[in-house]
Amino acid sequence: YGAVAPQTVQGRVTTIVYALLGIPIMLLYLSSVGDLLSRALKWLWWRLCRCSRRRHNKPSPPAPSHRQPPAPYTSVEPPKRKWGDCGDSSGGGGEEYGEGEGGAVPVTLCLLLMITYIGGGAAIFAYAHDWTFLQAVYFCFSSLTTIGFGDLSPNARPNASTGVQVALLGAAFYLLVGMALIATCFNLMQEQMTNRGYGLGRRLGSLMTPNGATAPNHRFHLDDT
């Protein structure tokens, strides 16, 4: 943040060497913890979706069928899905996690996690440093996004009931966990946007197709009957 900086030549050289070694270690930490959190969130969301499907997919009595002659051609279109759908975990050949799309975490859940983490940390920092809630949110956002202007720092006038060491250690732990969580949420959101990109492009292509023309991405097959 700029509140503490080296002043001597030896201190600045030591800072350069320390940063050259420390930055790769920090990136390795963010990658490892981010991958662990990503797997945990995907597994938790997959379990929630699986339990929800079991509650709603109850067997119903068979309805009387009035069969009509099938059409000679049947359009094969993938089912439409909404943002945040659980997906079908059995589409990949089973209900094991990771074989289908059942573990895809929705974008709304990632945004909710980030907002909750920033808001909870802001409430703690506002109490510990006698800041307003808006100042604490601004500090948490600028710190977790690695901006770090330095106009607000965790060692500036802590609350009387909060020691300086406790405030500094708490801020360090909050930022270490938060940076990994934010990176994880961004990666999950990027996966969702990438997976939805083809569907969005297909819908845009169908809108641009002239009336009466067949969309190039429609596939047909002859019915067996």
Protein Blocks (a to p, Z undefined) as FASTA:
>chain_A
ZZaccfbfklmmmmmmmmmmmmmmmmmmmmmmmmmmmmmmmmmmmmmmmmmmmmmmccdd
ddddddddddfbdcdddddddehiabjfklnopabehjammlpccfklmmmmmmmmmmmm
mmmmmmmnopafklmmmmmmmmmnononolacfkgopafklcfklmmmmmmmmmmmmmmm
mmmmmmmmmmmmmmmmmmmmmmmmmmmpcghiacfkbccdddfZZ
